[in-house]
Amino acid sequence: MENIEKKNRPAAHWADETAAKIIFEKGEKPFYTCASGITPSGTVHIGNFREIISVDLVVRALRDLGRNVRFIYSWDNYDVFRKVPKNMPKIEELEKFLRFPITLVPDPWEQESSYARHHEVEVESSLPLVGIFPEYLYQADRYRAAAYAPGIRKALENRLALKGILDKFRDEDHKIQGDWWPVSAFCGNCNKDETDIAGWDGEWVLSYNCNACGHKASVDIRNAKEIKLSWRIDWPMRWEYEKVDFEPAGKDHHSHGGSFDTARLVCKEVYQWEAPVTFRYDFIGIKGSVGKISSSSGVVVTLADLLKVYTPDLVRYLFAGTRPNTEFTVSFDLDVIKTYEDFDKTERIAWKMEAAKDDAAYRRERRIYELSQAGVAADGKTLPLEGSAPFQIPFRHLGNLIQIADGDVEKALADLSRLDGGAPAAEQLPAVRARALCAKYWVENCAPEEFRFRLRPPGEVAGLVFSASEKAALDFLRDDVIAKLDGFPDDKACSQAVYDVARKAGIDSKELFRVAYNALIGKDQGPRLANFLRSIGKERLLGILS
């Protein structure tokens, strides 16, 4: 009965909706192929990552439905190197290789076999950290091995039909003019794509002339390395070649008459394959920056950058918790704290530590949480929620603890035993440590100044001159609160004692807070005082106030 009820329930997540749509439209199959890809023309940023993780979430949803899935990721490293991004080193040296295939551009860092490979390695080393394990396809290898020769010939045979499809969504001023070919050639002599197709013999031999060096050649596309389909033909050709069932695309590709519309027609009418199920994903912004992220402009934030501030589960949560067609902003300012708080609430609901408003809300939050886990089962399915609920420590408080510990993460973790929640179990400590390392990086590199502080060392004189009443209030705080700190059962009891001190000293509580913060960290404001005092500890506080 339970299984029937589950089957009739609406999908709890957009990835599940998409998985069901794929099965419905493509029918039952031995396995489903889900695809993604990018040209490694520059730093692969989190806008590109949105496509990768969107596919991964759908892959997991399909596997959770018991389907076998092939997840392919294409490196389009046989594309033309058109522009040197502003954030690259040795720009003048790289400019010498403009119009080359990206795979033949040297690595300016002198670390990898090529410029393209450098960017590929950056991504391939980061994706496993967030639980993403695609099968990588390198298009330069495939083209140079003439794997696509039959697809190229089919494009040549359907040259006029392809021209008609590409012109279908264009007005008269933008239709293809003159002699047009669905292929291009990198010169076999100088490697540049500044060539013209001179002719085709109707079978396998294609001729071209190079405008850059004057080289002329006639090549057999069954073994030629330099021939490539234009990208609007290349994309649907590979859909048929790989039998792709699902691939999303950015909203620029999904505009009316855009590349996806033409690719769909090319795929069906020329390659006799139904285009994959798809959806549109939107752009991502960075808090404080203007416009969309762009590799060519050099304005980039990478997955590796994101993982410095957000744990792998939090990175996945950013995307799993947002529908793909919704534009959103990734923050590195105080909103980081809110993101962690939202995740922690989702985690509590998933583990039933906190009640959801209704069953639908519970299933939605639980599913978002499941898909946010970087770990997966051996069969690729989402991990079941088993064992003890995760140990939670608020990111804000963790940032304070690390500053109290002068940036020493291990000391901050050792001090957790003095918190109300106690220390995490041994098996939960790695996850807490990972969050602590993110908190340390955020505090030191991203947090706004009002969040940062440094505890005065013992003996350092406060810069602010205190009045007699303020000094008296500090004495009361020392004797009535700090000296008795170990006796307070929780923050509430400690806070009440602080307010009692203000009344005893005859000053406003806000003034007491200002004086206390100046004495401890040289600022007018700081973390919540009662919790702050308890986190610092009696002995250290007495040393500072001595």
N, C-alpha and C positions, 0 to 999 in steps of 0.2 A: 504493500500500500504506500509506503514511504517513497519508493522509487517512482511510482506513478505520479505522486504529488510533485516530486522534484521535476519530473519530465514536463509537467503541465505548467510549472511556474514560469513567469517571464524571466528572461536573462537578467542577471544581476549586474552585468558590466558590459560596456560597449565591445570589448574584445570577444565576449561570449556571443553577443549578437552577430558580430562579423563572422565568427567561426560557424555559427548556424547557417548564415547566409551562404558561405562558401560550400558547405555540404549540400544545401538545397539546390544551388545553381549548378554546381559541378557534379552532383550525384555522388554515390558511394564509390570510392576508389581505393586501391591498395595503399596509396599514400598521396598526400597533397603537397604541392610545391609552393612555398611562400618566398617571395623575392624582395630584395632591397639592393641598393647600390649607389655609388657616388663616384665622381671623378676626383682623384687625389691631386687636384691642381693647386691646392694650398692646404692650410691647416683645416682638418675636419672638425667642425664646431658642433655645439649642442643643437643647433638648428638641424644639421644633418643627423645628429643622434636621435632626434625625435622620430625620424622615419625608421631607424634601426630598431628602437625599442617598441615602436608601435607594431612592427611586424612581429617582434619577439612576443609581445603580449598576446597577439592572435595565435601565434604558434603554440604557446602554452595552453590557450583556451581549446584549440583543436586537440592537443594531446590529452587534456583533461576529459575530453569527450571520447577518448579511446582511439583516436585516429593517429596513423603514422604520418609524420611530417618531415619534409626535406626543406630546410631553411637555407637558402643560398644568398650570398652577399657578393655582388659583382664590383670589382675594382675596375672602373673604366679607364685604365691606365694607358690605353692606346688612343686616347683623345688628344687633341692638339693643345700644346702649351701656348696659350694665347696672351697671357698677362702675368707679370711677376707681382705677387701680392706684396703689399707694403711692409709686412712683418717678417719678410724673408731676409736672411743674411746674404751678402755678396750679390746684391741686386744687379750690378753692372755685369757680373760674370754670367748670371742666369739669363740676362737679356740676349746673350749670344745664342741661346738655344730656343728663342721664340720660334714658333711654327714647327718645332720638332714634336714627335709623339712624347708624351710625358715620361714614358718609361725609359726614354733615351736621354733625358736631362740628368746631369750628374747631381749627386747629393751635395749641396753647399756646406753641410755639416761634416761631410766626409765620414759618415757612419754606416750608411747603407749602400746598396748597389746602384740606387738611382734616387732622384728627387721624389718620384712617385712612391718608391718603396719606403722612404723615410716616413711619409705621412701614413702609409698603410700600417707600418709597424706601430706607430703611436696609437692607432685605433685598436689594432689586433691585441696589443698588450693590455689595453684598458677594458675592453668588453667583457672578458671573463670575470673581472672584479664585480660586475653588476649582473652576473649570471647569464650572459648572452654568448652563445657558442654557434655561430653560423658556419656554413661551409663556404670558404672563400673561392671565388672564381676570378682569375686574372685575364682580362680581355686581351691584353697584349700577347700573352702566350697563345691564346686561342686563335687570334687573327694571324699571328706569325706562323702558326702551325697549319693554317688554311682549314681550320675546323669548320668555318662558316662558308666554305666555297659553294656548296649547293644553295645556301640562302642568298649568297651574292648573285649567283647565276639567275635564280628565280626573280630577283629584283631587276636584273638587266632585261629579262624576258618580259617583265611587266612594267617596263619603263614608262610608257604612256599612261597606263592605268594609275601608276603611283603619282605621276605629275597631276593627273586629274583629282586624285584624293587630296593632295597637298593644297591644290588650288580651291578646293570645295568651300573652305571657310574664309577665303580671301576676297577682298574687293578687287576691282579691275586694276587699280593702281599697284597692287601688291602680288598679282599673280606671277608665276615663274615666266621669265622672258628668255627667249633664245634657246640654244641647245642645252639641255639639262640631263645630267646623269645622276642616278641614285648612289653612286660610289665616288670615292676620292682616292688619291694615291699619295703616299709619302715617297718622295724621290729616293730611289735606290742608291743614288750617288751622294746627295747632300742631306738627306733625311727630312727635308722640309715638305710641307703640304702645299707649296705654291705651284701646283701642277694643274694641267688641263687634260681631261680625258680626250684622247684623239680618235678612238674608235674601238669597236668590239666586233669580233668575227662571227657572232651569233652562237658561239659555243663556249669556249673556255679562255680564249686569248683576248686580253685587254691591252690597249696601247695608251701611253700617256706621254706628255711633254712637260718638262720642268721649266718654269719661268725664272727660277732663281739661279740655276747653274747651266741651263741649256741641255741637260741630259734628256735623252729619249729612250723609251723602252717599250717592248711588247712582252707581256708576262702571262703565264698560264696561272689563272687564279686558283688552280688546284694545288699549287706549290709556292705561289708568290707570297712574300711577307709584307708587301707594302700596300695592299689594297684593303680598303675599309668602307663599309656602308655609311652613308650619312646618318646622323643620330636618330632622326625621325623614322628611318627605316630599320636601323640597327635594333632599336628597342623592341618593336613588335616581332622582328625576326627572332630575337632571343626568347621572347615569350613562347613562340612555337617550338624552338629548339630545346628549351628546358622544360616545356609543358607547364608553364607557370599558371597557378590557380588563383593567386592573390598577390597584389602589389599595390601599395598606396602611393600617392604622389602629392607634392606640394600644391598649394592653391593656384600658383602661377601656371602649372601644367594642367590643372583641372578647370581653367577658365574656358568659357564657351569657344569652341573652335581651336582650342589650344592643342598642345602636343599629345595629350591623352586621347582627345577625340580623333585626331588623325591616326594615331597609332592603333586605335581600336579598329578603324576601317581597314588599314593596311594589314593588320593581323588576320582579319576575317576574309577579306577579298583577295589577298595575294598569298598569304601563308596558310589559309584554311584552318585557322585556330581561333576559337572564341577568346577574346581578351579576358584577362584575369578580373576577378572581383576586386574592387578598389574602394578607397575612400580618400577624401581630401584632408590633408593636415595643414594646420596654419603655422604662421611664423612664431618665433619666440623672441622676446625682448630681454634685455638685461637692465636691472634697476639702475637708473642714472644715465643710461645711454640712449641715443636717439636713433630710431629706425631699426630695421631688421639686421641681424648678424650677417656679415659677409666676409668670406675668405679673401676675396680679391682686394677688399679695402684694408684688410689687416685687422679689422675690429672683430676679434674672435674670443670666445670662451670655449674651452674644450671640455670633454668628459673628465679628463685628468684634473682640470681646474675645479670642476664641480665636486669631484671626490675629495678635494682638500677640505671642503666645508660641510659636505653632506655625506653621510655614510651610504654604502651601496643601496641599502633598503630605502633610504630617504630619496636617493636619486630616482629609483624606480617609482617611488610614491608620487613624485612630482608629475610624472607622466601617466601613471596608472590612474591617478585621481582626477585627471583632466581629459575631457573628450578631445580627440585629435583635431577636430575642426574649430577648436576654441583657441584663440590667441592668448598667451599668458606670458608673465614675466618671471624670470628667475632672479631672485634677489640675493645680494651679498651683504645687505645692511641689517638693520634690526629686524626686518621681516624674516630673517633666518630663524629667529626664536619662534615666531608664530608658526612657521612651517613645521618645526619640530614639535610644537605643542599640538598642531593638528594631527600629525602622524601618531603621536602618543595617545590622543583621544581615539583615533581609529583602532589602534592596537588594543586599547582597553575594551572597546566595544567588541572587537573580534574575539577576544578571550573572555568576554562576558564579565569583565571587571567593572564595566559601566553599562548601564542599560541604554539601548537605542530607543528612539521614540516609537518605533513599530517594527514589525517583522521585515518589511521591505527595506527599511533603513539599516537594520542589522545585516541582512544579506548583502546589501550594497557595500557597507563598510568592511565586512568580513572579506568579500571578494577583492576589493581594492587592496586590503592588507595581504591577502594570499599572493596576489600578483606582484606585490611590492617586494616579496622576499627574493633576495639574490640567489639563495640556495634552491635547488630543484632536486626532485627524486631521480633515481637512476634512469627511469624511463622518460624523463623530461617533464613529468607532471608537477603541478604545484605541491609543495610539501603540506601534509596534514598538520593541523595544530594539535600537537601532542606534548605531554610532559607538563612542566611548570610554566606558568605565565612569565614572560620576560621581566627582568628587573628594570624598573623605570626610574630615571633621574632626569629632571627637567634640564634642558640645554642651557637655559639662563643660569640656573644654579651651578651647573657644571662649569660654565665659564667663570663664575665668581670663585669657585673652589680652586680652579687652576691659577687664577690671579693671586689668591690668598697663598697658594703654594709656590708663588714666584715662578710660575710656568712649569713646575715639575709635575708632570702628569702622574707618575707613580706615587708621589707623595699625596696628591689630591685623591687618588683612588684609595690609598691607605687610610685617609681620613674619613672615608665613607661610613665606617663603622660608627661614627658619632652622629650620623644622620638618623632621623626618625625611622626611615625605611631599612636601616641596617646596611650591611655590605652585601654585594651580589654573591651568589653561589659561584663556585669555581668554574663551572661550565658556562656561566653567563658573563664572566669577567672579560673575555675577549671582545664581546659586543660593546660592553661599557667602555672598555679602553679605546675601541675604535671611535666611539662617540666623543670621548675625551680628547683624542688627538684632533678631531675636527673642531671641537670647541677651542682648543689651544690655537690652532691656525687662524680661526675666525677672529678670536680676540686680538691676536697679535698683528693681523694683516687686514682685516675687513671691518671690524666693529667700529661704530662711531665713537668719538672721543668721550662722550658722556657715559659710555658703558665701561670704559677702561679705568683702572685704578692701580695704584701701587701702595702697599702698606708701608707706613713709615718704619724704618728700623729702630730698635730700642736706642734711646738717647738722642734721636733727631728732634730738634726744636721745631714746633709748628710755625709756619710763616705768619699765621694770623695772630694778632694780639688779642687775648681774651680778657673780657671785663671780669671784675670780682665775682659777679653773680654767675657768669659763664664758667669760671674756674670752680666755683662751688658746685655747680651742676655736674661738672666732670668728676669732681670728688665723690658726689653722691652716686653717680653712674658706676664709678669704680668700686665703691664699697657696697652698694645695695644691689647691684646687678652683676657686674663682672666677677667680683669675688665669690658670688654665690651661683655662678653660671652653671656649674655641674648639677645643681639641685633642681633646675627647671626641667619639667618633663617634656615640654614642647615649646615651639615658637610662641604660641599664644600666651603661655604663662610668662615667658621672658618679656614679651611685648607689653604685658600689663605692668610688669615691674618697671619698665622704661617710662611708661606714662606716669607711674607713681613718683618716679624721680623728678619729672618735670613739675608736678604739683608741689612736691617737697621743696624744690629749688625756687618755686615761684616764677617760672618762666613758661612761655608757650612751648608746647611739645615740638612744633616745627623748628623753633629756635634751638631746642636741645638737640634735635637731629642735625642741624647745621653745624653746631659746635662739635658734636661727636664725630661727624664725617671729616671735618677739618683737622681734628686731632689725630684721626686714624689715617686718612688718605689725602689730606690737603685739598679737599673739594667740598662744595656746599651740599652736594647730593651724592648718593651712593645706593648700593643694594638695600633691600628691606633690612632695617637695623637689627631687629631681634634675631633673625636668621643669620645675618652677617656676623653678629657677635658670637653666636653659638658655633658658627663654622670656623671662625678664627681660633677660638679656644681661649680659656682663661689665662694660661701662663703667657702666651704671646701678647694678649691684650694688656696684661699688667706690665709687661716689659715695655710696650709702646708708651703707655700712660705714665710710666715711672719718671 
